């Protein structure tokens, strides 16, 4: 037969939990309000955190056999227990809950946190006064997210507590965008090679933050190996099992876990508990093997035993516990002790409600309420589902549909006090019942190595605004490259997954983190190009007016008369209008300016070409009328000339009127030519109408050029036809080159090309037709005679 399982050593902290349960029971028994005239008894079993020993204890309780350790109080028959307080570990709690579940004996655990125990289908009789690890895992994930850690390592106990807790954390972490570089598991009884392997993984990894979902027993083993290898510098995130353990805190003398942070059960104060723990009588010690072993260990003495001999000094029982500082006597961090206290009171209040007929689960037994204290465990189980009370220290106690209490945690941090000793400091809290469950206090946090700056633990540095994350191939999503946003896109947040395209009228700034209004561009009067064109336009008007003044003052001279002064003045007027209409193309386009610029351009140019055409026809008719018997000039006199100019101009005016009536030009925003700016321009409305206007001007210009070309060699000292030919050559050359330049010029330069064509052709007509005449009028007045004009001047003798 194998040897029976025995505990290796006494856990002072667990002993305090057991004594807290006794304190609560005695407090209830002395109460006149809760269970008056009813005394609660108890049996305590030490399971050594072992599943077999825990199952043995449960079966003993269920069968009614006497236990190895019991109080000196006797219990009334029947021998079954109405409720079980325990177990501390999650795995033993799972085991015993499966055993007692079919018998509907309630189990209320003060320390088993595995989320698996919330499954009421599998564990219908399980309750607990400590929150489920589901909430702790969620809180830890939010904590990691809060401090910007996206790349963490994970170590867990290889049992139900660690495996289920870490699984819940990884799931919550993934939802928060956190990646776990590695997840290692071990148990306290594993060989050292396994522990060394875990530590080697920790050393080789790049994560500087480690989430340790570990029970205190496993943490002691890991801590010992960390100390042996002198490994420091990691930021530890602890679960409540070890991060609030005062004994473990006192062992970290070299600061291997300094700056550790994690969530613990809310600290509380239980009035009278300290005196109860420290005031132990000698008879009580001798009657309880656990207390006897505790007393002998802490005072290094032994009580007389005829069966054994000891070299230690004898214990007297008068030793003073007040002089000691250990996990049993330390009541400064009453966390789990408080959950034990509430578990006992939860069972007591359920029994009280059952005996006082409050919410009786079985109506058939209602008439027997208060008449006897014989009840079944399933009745206590039903009452526990509805129990709701406030403990003496102000804690609200009730269970949800899963048998869990409301999840409230304190965020604790390991810090050094003024004496240089490590202590647990509350720096925040987590309350799952609130809309904003995670809150930080104003207290500063000490990080690993005694630093006050939040450590970094990322696989890749954050992508600044203006870039987006691109996951590296074959690596977790937290390992990424930062790619600049594409043209026309921005990201205004750190670590953006996607870039946002700017609205159509906006464009990214140089950092690509903000959409700004696109630059509005049009040919304005204020810019240099606009000023130059305005100057040329005004100069053209001034030159035209000057020529008109010269012609007006010399209107009776032969050269003015010979060149049809009426058409000349009309031509000068049309040229002045051509120069002026160029100004309508400059400035911000509006509805009226768009309609005016193209129609004014078309009509004034036709008027101009019509005058030139009329002058050309006059020249041809004049020379043909000099032939004998030819009286053709009477058919093309001044009236006919005016009529022809009107007719040609009327046709263009009719085209422009139809254009404006059907599809007039309108201001538009051109966003096609440039991506980063908006070109304000005039949309033609109808391209066909625009090219019809140009085509008609071209037709008249071609006809004028043809007639002038035919008349260029007609005899006369001043044959105007050859100057008209030159002017038409310039005109046609300008407008032929205008078409490709107009279609290929971007933005405001399209308008500039059109203005240049207007000015160039106008200046060509002005100088070619009127410059020779002004030259004779001003500089060669001797040639401004009828004889010279007719070519009858005598030749000079040599």
Secondary structure, 3 states (H helix, E strand, C coil): CCCCCCCCCCCHHHHHHHHHHHHHHHHHHCCCCCCCCCCCCCECCCCCCCHHHHHHHHHHHHHCCCCCCECCCCCCCCCCCCEEECCCCHHHHHHHHHHHHCCCCEEEECCCCCHHHHCCCCCCCEEECCCCHHHHHHHHHHHHHHCCCCEEEEEEECCHHHHHHHHHHHHHHHHCCCEEEEEEEECCCCCHHHHHHHHHHHHHCCCCEEEEECCHHHHHHHHHHHHHHCCCCCEEEECHHHHCCHHHHHHCCCCCCCCCEEEEECCECCCCHHHHHHCCCHHHHHHCHHHHHHHHHHHCEECCCCCCCCCCEECCCCCCHHHCCCCCCCCCCECHHHHHHHHHHHHHHHHHHHHCCCCCCCHHHHHHCCCCCCCCHHHHHHHHHHCEEECCCCCEEECCCCCCCCCEEEEEEEEECCCCCEEEEEEEEEECCCCCCEEECCCCCCCHHHCCCCCCCCCCCCCCCCEEEEECCCCCCCCEEEEECCCCEECCCCCCCCCEECCCCEEECCCCCCEEECEEECCCCCCHHHHHHHHHHHHHHHHHHHHHHHHHHCCCCHHHHHCCHHHHHHHHHHHHHHHHHHHHHCCCCCHHHHHHHHHHHHHHHHHHHHHHHHHHHHHHHHHHCCCCCCCHHHHCCHHHHHHHHHHHHHHHHHHHHHHHHHHCCEEEEECCCCCCEEEEEEECCCHHHHHHHHHHHHHHHHHHHHHHHHCCCCCCCCCHHHHHHHHHHHHHHHHHHHHHHHHHCCCHHHHHHHHHHHHHHHHHHHHHHHHHHHHHHHHCHHHCCHHHHHCCCCCCCC
